Amino acid sequence: HRLQRKFGMSYSQYVGQLRVGMAKDLLRCTRLSTAEISRRVGIEDASNLGKLFRKFEGLTPQEYRRKFRKEG
C-alpha cells in the first residue's frame, strides 16, 4: 500500500516498469535476442516481455530496437 501511495501504481506495475526499463537499455545497447533479454530482466517467457512492453511503451521490443538502436 505504501508503494501505491508513493508511486501511484501497484507493486506489479512498478516491477513491470523496472523490467521494461532494463530491457530498453539492453535493446538499445546490445544485440541480444529478445528471449535472452527477457531472461536477464527476470521474465521467463519472451511473449510476456512483449505484452509488458506494449503496455508501457506502445510498441514491441523489436520496434523499439529499430527505432532507438544506438549506432556504434
Buried (B, 14 or more C-beta within 10 A) or exposed (E): EEEEEEEEEEEEBBBBBEBBEBBBEBBEEBEBEBBEBBBBBEBEEBEEBBEBBBEBBEBBBEBBBEEEEEEE
